[in-house]
Amino acid sequence: MNQQTPDPTLQQPDMTLRPPNPAPRTPDNAGPDGAGWQRLDRRMLLVHPINELIRFIPVLLASLIAGARSDNPSWSLAVVAVIVVLAITRWFTTTYRITPDNLELRTGLIQRKRLSVPRNRVRSVDVEADLLHRALGLAVLSIGTGQHADRREQFKLNALDAKLVPGLRAELLAHTTGATESPEPQPIPDSGTAGPNTAPAAGINGAPAEPAHPPVEIAHWQPKWVRYAPLSLTGFALLTPIVGLAFQYGIAQVLFKSGTVREVGQSGAVAIAATVALLIVGLIVIVSLAACARYLATWFGLQVQDNGTTLHIRHGLLTTRQTTLDLARLRGATVNEPLLLRLAGAAELEAIMTGTSPRQKILPQAPRAAVEHTLSHLLDDTAHTTSDSGHEARVAPAAITTALVPHGASAMRRRFTRTLVPVAVIALLMIVGSLTGVDIPVWSWVVVAIVAVVAAALAWDRYHGLGHAVIPATASGSAWLVTRGGSLDRDRDCLEAPGVIGWTVRQTFFQRRAGLATVIAASAAGKKRYHVIDIPLAEAWPLIEAVTPGQLGSTPR
């Protein structure tokens, strides 16, 4: 049973953007002809050879070995020379220009490519700089258009003078504040209406609009947040392939079937168990330290600033990254709560935006209080009051504080059935095997019992994490859909009603038997699909009508 509505973006015409003054020109980026084409900074002649040599280290090692075997070291020198020459030619073959309508990039020596991006499709601007770029005063500027593209099709300028980047970034995002010379405000080619934190597109009589308010820091990284880094399930998921690889290459033979283990006998069982336990602890420690190091390298110095029209995110230790996002395309936010983070009172925060990464992270692993503070600002930057001490205190919007509607006994039975039936089947097979004379070790029954207890606890947690809510529209704001689900990886999605472009009501065979359905809200933002899982079928259609009144036409029977 599907109900789909057309994407309103298909009805909106393309806009023509008249930009402000072009980017500053310097002798380093003067165009090769008179058509406004510019080169990258000459200092890239140092950057690219070094980067390419690092990239081709395996090739260099192979050439070095080949040269040593043939008593001719010139092989490795020739390979180095070829890599350096090809890297240097990138400066001569790469040019770009900014026209009133497009961004254009020409690259390639043998196979020439020309990439053109309409300026009105620019959704985000990312600025990166690793240690080498920072030492030379350079930066890498990447343009996000909301379309998936492989690395070869990305609009990336590597490397630009870092002093030119702020002005170029402001120019490329000028249409987010209406800073154009057009006498009329320009429409935003996007689904829905302006987001919950959006300033007007232009001032009176088409004058350029100023930011809604001075930049406000809504999140700031703190060193104590590093303790949450090992609690992400991603790091511990790496242990599974490591252990599997070890068993594939004979670790099981060594541990359980070798003659040495048999000779140790029963008296050495404790020692073997202790050794295995130490290996597991060692792996956990290594993975945890690696997670902390990665967390520091990626998120050190995080700052999130909001000026009412754009969201500016800056972070990084060795490689700094700056991302500027158009708040007019904000459609909500997702609070990600993996099991270990949830037990520690922490979470992650992602923005639901059109034209950016499906999971645009705003905050990494952080205390729940910090996540809710930032979330309340994103969803409603006017929701604040003054406490008795005179300091500003955030008042969380309803999308955060509202209680979720449980999905009933049928949904609970479905959670337990899906987790316990496989365990019951295994136990039944073991019973049949033991009755037919198969020797079932005692420890197998212990493992099955432990798995059954864990499965029951997981089912209970999954049910209590299941729920939804609809925040009705008010005179000053749109309706909201809030949905939550999962256990090991739980998401709470807060989606603004104008961001919903269609609905799907889906029922599997077992859901039909239980009178349940999964309602999917389609959106052009974020993950694209937001699920309300195992909701009673009788509540599905009223939910759709409450979020997007009139979109169903007539309620199906």
C-alpha positions in Angstrom: 0.0 0.0 0.0 1.8 3.1 -1.2 0.9 6.7 -1.2 3.4 8.9 -3.0 3.3 12.6 -3.7 5.3 14.4 -6.3 8.5 16.2 -5.3 7.7 19.9 -5.3 11.2 20.7 -6.4 10.3 19.4 -9.9 7.9 22.3 -10.4 10.4 25.0 -9.5 12.4 26.7 -12.2 16.1 27.0 -12.2 17.3 30.3 -10.9 19.9 32.5 -12.4 22.4 33.9 -9.8 24.2 37.2 -10.4 27.2 37.0 -8.1 29.1 39.8 -6.4 32.6 40.7 -7.4 34.7 37.8 -8.6 37.3 36.1 -6.4 40.5 38.1 -5.8 43.2 37.5 -8.4 46.9 37.3 -7.7 50.0 36.7 -9.9 49.9 33.1 -8.7 46.5 32.4 -10.1 46.4 34.7 -13.1 44.6 33.0 -16.0 46.4 31.6 -19.0 44.1 33.4 -21.4 41.8 36.3 -21.2 38.7 34.3 -20.4 38.9 34.5 -16.6 40.5 31.1 -16.2 42.8 30.9 -13.1 45.4 28.5 -12.0 45.9 27.0 -8.6 48.6 28.4 -6.3 52.2 27.7 -7.4 53.0 26.2 -4.0 51.1 23.2 -5.1 54.2 22.3 -7.1 55.6 21.2 -3.7 52.4 19.6 -2.4 51.5 17.3 -5.2 54.9 15.6 -5.7 55.1 14.8 -2.0 51.5 13.5 -1.9 52.0 11.4 -5.0 55.3 9.9 -3.6 53.5 8.9 -0.4 50.6 7.5 -2.4 52.9 5.3 -4.6 55.1 4.0 -1.7 54.3 0.4 -2.7 55.4 1.1 -6.3 58.6 2.7 -5.0 59.3 -0.3 -2.8 58.8 -2.7 -5.7 61.1 -0.6 -7.9 63.7 -0.5 -5.2 63.6 -4.3 -4.8 63.8 -4.7 -8.6 66.8 -2.4 -8.8 68.6 -4.1 -6.0 68.1 -7.5 -7.7 69.4 -6.3 -11.0 72.2 -4.2 -9.5 70.7 -1.1 -11.2 69.4 1.5 -8.7 68.4 3.8 -11.5 65.1 1.9 -11.7 63.8 3.4 -8.5 65.2 6.9 -9.4 63.4 6.7 -12.8 60.1 5.8 -11.1 60.5 8.7 -8.7 61.2 11.1 -11.6 58.1 9.9 -13.5 55.9 10.4 -10.4 57.3 13.8 -9.7 56.9 15.0 -13.3 53.3 13.8 -13.6 52.5 15.5 -10.3 54.1 18.8 -11.5 52.1 18.8 -14.7 48.9 19.0 -12.7 49.6 22.7 -12.1 49.9 23.4 -15.8 46.8 21.4 -16.7 44.4 22.5 -14.0 42.5 25.8 -14.3 39.2 27.0 -12.9 36.9 30.0 -13.2 33.8 31.4 -11.5 31.2 32.8 -13.9 27.9 34.5 -13.0 26.2 31.2 -13.4 28.7 28.3 -13.1 31.8 27.0 -11.5 34.1 25.4 -14.1 37.2 23.2 -13.6 39.5 21.9 -16.4 41.9 19.1 -15.6 43.9 16.3 -17.3 47.0 16.0 -19.4 46.2 13.2 -21.9 42.5 13.1 -21.3 41.1 16.5 -20.7 38.0 16.9 -18.6 35.8 20.0 -18.0 33.5 20.0 -14.9 30.8 22.6 -14.7 28.6 23.1 -11.6 25.7 25.6 -11.5 26.3 28.1 -8.7 22.7 27.9 -7.5 23.3 24.2 -6.8 26.1 24.8 -4.3 24.8 23.4 -1.0 28.0 23.3 1.2 31.6 24.3 1.1 34.3 22.2 2.8 37.8 23.5 3.5 40.6 21.1 4.5 44.2 21.6 5.3 46.7 18.9 6.4 50.0 19.6 8.0 51.8 20.2 4.7 49.1 22.5 3.4 49.1 24.4 6.7 52.9 24.8 6.6 52.7 26.3 3.1 49.6 28.4 3.8 47.4 26.4 1.5 43.9 24.8 1.7 41.7 22.4 -0.2 38.2 23.7 -1.1 35.5 21.2 -2.0 32.0 22.1 -3.3 29.0 20.0 -2.3 26.0 20.0 -4.6 23.9 17.3 -3.0 24.5 14.9 -5.8 26.5 11.7 -5.4 29.8 11.8 -7.3 32.9 9.7 -7.3 36.3 11.2 -6.5 37.1 11.9 -10.1 33.9 14.0 -10.6 34.1 16.0 -7.4 34.7 19.8 -7.7 37.8 20.2 -5.6 40.4 22.9 -5.8 43.7 21.6 -4.4 45.5 23.8 -3.5 44.4 27.4 -3.0 46.0 30.2 -1.0 44.4 30.0 2.4 44.0 33.8 2.5 41.7 33.6 -0.5 39.5 30.8 0.9 37.2 32.8 3.3 36.2 35.3 0.6 35.7 32.6 -2.0 33.6 30.5 0.4 31.4 33.5 1.2 31.0 34.2 -2.4 29.9 30.7 -3.3 27.4 30.7 -0.4 26.2 34.2 -1.1 22.8 33.0 -2.3 22.1 31.5 1.1 21.7 35.0 2.5 20.3 36.6 -0.6 23.5 38.5 -1.2 23.0 39.0 -4.9 22.6 41.9 -7.3 19.2 40.5 -8.5 16.4 43.0 -7.8 14.1 40.2 -6.7 14.7 37.5 -4.0 15.8 34.3 -5.5 13.9 31.0 -4.8 15.6 28.1 -3.2 15.3 25.0 -5.5 14.5 22.6 -2.7 11.6 20.6 -1.3 9.4 22.1 1.4 9.6 25.5 2.9 12.4 27.2 4.8 13.8 25.2 7.7 13.2 25.8 11.4 16.3 28.0 11.7 16.0 30.1 8.5 16.5 33.8 8.0 14.7 35.7 5.2 16.3 35.2 1.8 16.7 38.9 1.1 16.1 42.3 2.6 13.6 45.0 1.7 13.4 45.9 -2.0 15.8 43.1 -2.8 18.6 44.4 -0.7 21.2 41.9 0.5 20.0 40.3 3.7 22.3 40.3 6.7 22.8 37.2 9.0 19.9 36.9 11.4 22.3 37.5 14.4 26.0 37.5 15.1 27.7 34.1 15.1 26.8 32.1 18.2 28.8 29.1 19.3 26.3 26.3 19.9 28.9 23.6 20.6 32.5 23.4 21.6 34.7 20.3 22.0 36.0 19.4 25.4 39.0 17.1 26.1 37.0 14.9 28.5 34.8 13.8 25.6 37.6 11.5 24.5 36.5 8.9 27.0 33.4 8.3 24.9 35.5 7.4 21.8 35.9 3.7 22.6 32.2 3.3 23.2 31.3 3.4 19.5 30.4 -0.1 18.2 32.4 0.6 15.1 35.7 0.0 16.8 34.6 -3.2 18.5 33.1 -4.4 15.2 36.7 -4.5 13.9 37.4 -7.3 16.4 35.1 -9.7 14.5 37.1 -9.9 11.3 40.4 -10.0 13.3 39.3 -13.0 15.3 37.8 -14.6 12.2 41.0 -14.1 10.3 43.0 -15.6 13.2 40.8 -18.7 13.3 41.0 -19.0 9.5 44.8 -19.2 9.7 45.0 -21.9 12.3 44.6 -20.3 15.7 41.9 -22.8 16.6 44.2 -25.6 15.7 46.9 -24.2 18.0 44.5 -23.5 20.9 42.3 -26.6 20.9 43.9 -29.4 18.9 47.6 -29.1 19.2 49.6 -31.8 21.0 50.9 -29.2 23.5 47.4 -28.3 24.6 46.6 -32.0 25.1 49.7 -32.5 27.2 48.8 -29.6 29.4 45.6 -31.5 30.3 43.1 -30.5 32.8 45.6 -28.8 35.1 46.5 -26.2 32.5 42.9 -25.3 31.5 42.9 -22.3 33.7 46.2 -21.1 32.3 44.8 -21.4 28.7 41.6 -19.6 29.6 43.6 -16.8 31.3 45.8 -16.5 28.2 42.8 -16.2 25.9 41.2 -13.7 28.2 44.4 -11.6 28.2 44.4 -11.7 24.4 40.8 -10.5 24.2 41.6 -7.7 26.8 44.7 -6.8 24.8 42.6 -6.5 21.6 40.0 -4.3 23.3 42.7 -2.0 24.7 44.4 -1.7 21.3 41.0 -0.9 19.6 40.1 1.6 22.3 43.4 3.4 22.0 43.1 3.5 18.2 39.5 4.9 18.6 40.7 7.6 21.0 43.6 8.6 18.6 41.2 8.8 15.7 38.7 10.8 17.7 41.4 13.3 18.7 42.8 13.6 15.2 39.3 14.1 13.7 37.4 16.2 16.3 40.0 18.0 18.3 39.0 21.7 18.6 35.5 21.3 17.3 33.5 24.5 17.1 30.0 24.8 15.8 28.8 28.4 15.1 25.4 29.6 13.9 24.7 33.0 12.5 21.0 32.3 11.6 21.7 31.6 7.9 24.7 29.3 7.9 26.1 26.7 10.2 29.9 26.7 10.3 31.7 23.6 11.7 35.5 23.5 12.3 37.5 20.6 13.7 40.7 18.6 13.3 44.1 18.2 14.9 46.5 17.2 12.1 44.1 17.9 9.2 41.7 20.8 9.9 38.3 20.8 8.2 35.8 23.6 7.9 32.3 23.0 6.7 29.7 25.7 5.9 26.1 24.6 5.6 23.0 26.5 4.5 20.5 26.5 7.3 17.7 27.1 4.9 18.0 23.4 4.0 17.8 22.2 7.6 14.9 19.8 8.0 15.6 18.4 11.4 18.2 16.3 13.3 19.0 12.8 14.4 20.3 11.7 17.8 22.3 8.5 17.4 22.5 6.4 20.5 24.5 3.2 20.1 24.1 0.8 23.1 27.4 1.5 24.8 27.1 5.3 24.4 23.5 5.2 25.7 24.6 3.3 28.8 27.3 5.9 29.4 24.8 8.8 29.0 26.2 10.0 25.7 25.1 10.3 22.1 25.9 11.7 18.6 24.1 14.4 16.7 23.5 14.6 13.0 21.7 17.2 10.9 19.0 16.3 8.5 19.7 18.6 5.5 19.0 18.6 1.8 22.0 18.6 -0.5 24.6 17.4 1.9 25.9 14.1 3.2 23.1 11.6 4.2 24.6 11.6 7.7 25.9 15.1 8.2 27.5 14.9 11.7 27.3 17.9 13.9 28.6 16.4 17.2 30.6 13.2 17.6 30.4 11.1 20.8 29.5 13.7 23.5 27.5 13.9 26.7 23.8 13.8 26.3 23.4 17.3 27.8 25.7 18.8 25.2 23.8 17.0 22.4 20.5 18.2 23.7 21.8 21.8 24.0 22.9 21.9 20.4 19.8 20.1 19.2 17.5 22.6 20.9 19.3 25.4 19.2 19.2 23.7 15.8 15.5 23.0 16.0 14.4 26.3 17.5 17.0 29.0 18.1 14.4 31.2 19.8 13.7 28.7 22.5 15.6 30.2 25.4 15.0 32.0 28.7 17.0 33.4 31.5 17.7 31.5 34.7 17.8 33.0 38.2 21.5 33.3 38.0 21.3 35.5 35.0 22.8 33.0 32.5 21.0 32.0 29.4 19.3 28.6 29.7 17.9 26.7 26.8 14.3 25.5 26.8 14.2 22.3 24.8 11.5 22.3 22.0 8.7 19.8 22.1 10.4 17.6 19.5 13.0 16.7 22.2 10.9 16.6 25.3 7.7 14.9 24.1 7.0 11.4 25.2 6.9 8.8 22.4 3.8 6.7 21.8 4.5 3.0 22.4 3.4 0.6 19.6 1.6 -1.9 21.7 1.6 -5.6 22.7 1.8 -6.9 19.1 5.0 -5.0 18.4 6.4 -6.4 21.7 5.6 -9.9 20.7 7.2 -9.4 17.3 10.4 -8.2 19.0 10.6 -11.3 21.2 9.6 -13.7 18.4 12.3 -12.4 16.0 15.1 -12.8 18.6 14.1 -16.0 20.5 12.8 -18.2 17.6 16.3 -18.8 16.2 17.6 -19.7 19.7 14.7 -22.0 20.2 15.4 -23.8 16.8 19.0 -24.3 17.8 18.0 -25.7 21.2 15.5 -28.0 19.5 18.1 -29.4 17.1 20.4 -30.0 20.1 17.7 -31.9 21.9 16.9 -34.0 18.9 20.6 -34.7 18.4 21.1 -35.8 22.0 18.0 -38.1 21.8 19.5 -39.8 18.7 22.8 -40.5 20.5 24.9 -37.5 19.4 27.3 -36.3 22.2 26.4 -32.7 23.0 29.0 -31.0 25.2 27.7 -29.5 28.4 29.3 -26.1 27.5 27.0 -26.0 24.4 23.9 -25.9 26.6 25.5 -23.2 28.7 26.2 -21.1 25.6 22.6 -21.5 24.3 21.2 -20.5 27.7 23.4 -17.4 27.8 22.4 -16.5 24.2 18.7 -16.9 25.1 19.0 -14.5 28.1 20.9 -11.9 26.0 18.3 -12.3 23.1 15.4 -11.7 25.6 17.2 -8.6 27.0 17.8 -7.3 23.5 14.1 -7.8 22.5 13.0 -5.9 25.6 15.4 -3.0 24.9 14.3 -2.9 21.2 10.7 -2.7 22.2 11.2 0.1 24.7 13.3 2.0 22.2 10.4 1.8 19.7 8.0 4.7 19.4 6.9 7.8 17.6 5.2 11.2 18.2 3.7 13.9 16.1 4.1 17.5 17.2 1.2 19.5 15.9 1.8 22.7 13.9 1.5 26.0 15.7 1.1 29.6 14.5 4.9 30.0 14.5 6.1 26.6 13.4 5.4 23.5 11.3 4.4 20.1 12.5 7.1 17.5 13.4 7.5 13.8 13.1 9.6 12.1 15.8 10.4 8.5 15.4 12.8 6.2 17.3 14.0 2.6 16.8 16.8 0.1 17.3 18.8 -1.2 20.2 22.5 -1.8 19.3 22.3 1.2 17.0 19.3 3.5 18.0 18.3 6.6 16.2 15.8 9.3 17.2 14.8 11.2 14.1 13.2 14.6 14.4 11.9 15.5 10.9 10.0 18.7 10.1 6.8 18.2 8.2 7.7 20.4 5.1 10.7 18.1 4.6 8.3 15.1 3.9 7.7 14.6 0.2 5.9 11.3 0.2 4.7 8.3 2.2 4.8 4.5 2.0 2.8 2.2 4.2 4.4 -1.3 4.0 3.2 -4.6 5.4 5.1 -7.9 5.4 3.2 -11.3 5.7 3.9 -11.5 9.4 3.0 -7.8 9.9 -0.4 -8.4 8.3 -1.0 -11.3 10.6 -0.2 -9.1 13.6 -2.1 -6.0 12.3 1.0 -3.9 12.1 2.6 -1.8 9.4 5.8 0.2 8.8 5.2 3.8 7.7 8.0 5.4 5.8 8.3 9.1 5.4 10.2 10.0 2.2 12.4 13.1 2.2 15.0 14.8 0.1 17.0 15.3 3.2 19.3 13.2 5.3 18.8 9.4 5.1 15.9 10.0 2.6 13.6 7.4 4.4 12.4 7.7 8.0 10.7 4.6 9.4 7.9 4.3 11.9 8.3 0.6 12.6 5.5 -1.8 13.6 2.9 0.8 14.2 -0.7 -0.6 14.5 -2.3 -0.3 11.1 -5.3 1.6 12.4 -2.9 4.4 13.5 -0.9 4.6 10.3 -3.3 6.8 8.3 -4.1 9.2 11.1 -0.3 9.7 11.6 0.2 10.6 8.0 -2.8 13.0 8.1 -1.5 14.6 11.3 2.0 15.3 9.9 0.9 16.4 6.3 -2.8 17.3 6.4 -4.6 16.7 3.1 -1.7 14.9 1.4 -3.6 11.6 1.4 -6.6 13.0 -0.3 -9.0 10.5 1.1 -8.1 8.0 3.8 -7.7 4.5 2.4 -9.8 1.7 3.9 
